[in-house]
Amino acid sequence: MIRLLVAAGVALAVSLIGTRLLITALERRQIGQPIREDGPEGHITKAGTPTMGGVAIVLAATVAWGISDLSGAVYTRRGLLCMAAIFLAGVVGLVDDGLKVFRERNLGLNKRAKILGLLTVAVGFSVSMLVFTNVQTTISFTRYDYPGFELGDIGWAVFAVVLILATTNAVNLTDGLDGLAAGSSIFAFAAYTVIAFWGFRHEGVYGNESFLDTAVVAAAMLGACAGFLWWNAAPAKIFMGDTGSLAIGAGLAVLALSTNTQLLLPIVGGLFVMETVSVILQVGSFRLLGRRVFRMAPLHHHFELGGWPETTVIIRLWIVAGLFTALALGLYYADFVRLPGTID
């Protein structure tokens, strides 16, 4: 428990201070975010706001995880691979953000290049997990054997790659309003902190001795997102950019894979799923029927164009994210108490 608190506290402090320093440095160099021309008109005023704030999130989480136990007694390969995936996904996003800034338009890496970068990270993580850890190759809901659909090494690796790509894209789509993605991510990382720590305390049920280190990774990301949100809350002083959204998405995916809760992830990150589905429905409906389902996609823009103030949209979607988190943790605990001998 102490290591979790250290990781979250250090990440919070480093992110809080680091983001402020980053804002100052970016403003001095006049490095700001170009705004989409086809976005809501109200967003035009945000042009020039410093971006690439995800650098603070990634560095804060990495530092916090690294110094959470200086004795080195409980660091694991699984925790190291999770942090590596988060860091490298952030690097892909940083390249994308850098191109947008220096080209002075909202076009960074093309889709093929971005997917290739994320694919490299996803494949590297998946193969490394299979080679260097004892990860269970099952698709599960709350623990490795429930329902425990066995995929084998190749099947699990393919599924892991798809999950990482899907989750990074989902968080990226959600990052459209001040603080929306960062605030929602806090709920999701809090859920995985609880899930992984609970798995550590009940190793006999969940069958993994690396869960403590995994919980520390989640706690570090929680603290880093919270520190960043201080400056990213509306009206935002800085945007996380793809650096942050891709790192957060990768973090959620690798935590789900590491804790064998892949099927629970769509509930933990229910808001991200809603945002992604809204885009799929919008594109599909327009191409097949020639009409739009929403005023604009992703979903948060639909509410904006419906007359909701931006802060109202953000807070209400945070509430939705919190409800999804509560549901996921409730389902996780409900499965635990139904097991024979777990509750006297």
C-alpha angles and dihedrals in degrees: 000000000000091000090053092052092047092050094048094043096047092045091050093051096044092046093046094051096033094053091052090051091046092052090053093048094048093046091052090054092042092235108161143159119268110222124229112256091216094051128100113301091235090067094065090085089061092066111122096027108142113262138187089070088145086082088075092049094050096044093045093051092045093050092045093051091045096054098034090101113016091183087070091219099130105032110122138192089244092056091045092052092049092052091045091054091049092048095047094046086053089053090055089051092047091056089050092049092046092054091049092052098045093043088048093223135090094263119103127152114357116248094260094052093046092049090047091053093048091043090056091052093046095048092045092051094045096048093043091051090053094046102039105030139046094242115165112243094218131111106233145173107211104349137012094266099042106109086337103189104192114226102168124227098297095042092048092049092051092048091048092052092050091048093051093048092047095047095047089051092048094053090044090056091049093054095088105105131052109279096349098118095035094050094045091048091056089063092048095048090046088056092052092046088057094041095049094043091048088051090051092051091049102039091153090064101038098035102220132107094192096069094101092060090046090052089052091054089053092046091050091052090046092054093044093052091047093052091048092048090063088071098028096056115111121316086036120217089194139010124227093222123192088309089072102032095050092046092049092047092049090047094055092046096049091046090053091048092046094050095041092240098121094136091049093055095081088060096042088051096033094141091055089051091051092052092049094047090051090058093046092050092046095051094041094048094047094049096044103033104018092236136099126240094202133034086243135344141265096057097249091063090053090061092044092055088046089066102264113140112245093247090052091053092048097048094044092050089048087056089051090050090050092051091051090051092050091049092050094049090045091054091046093052093042089058090050096052093049090062115100114259098007095106121036 
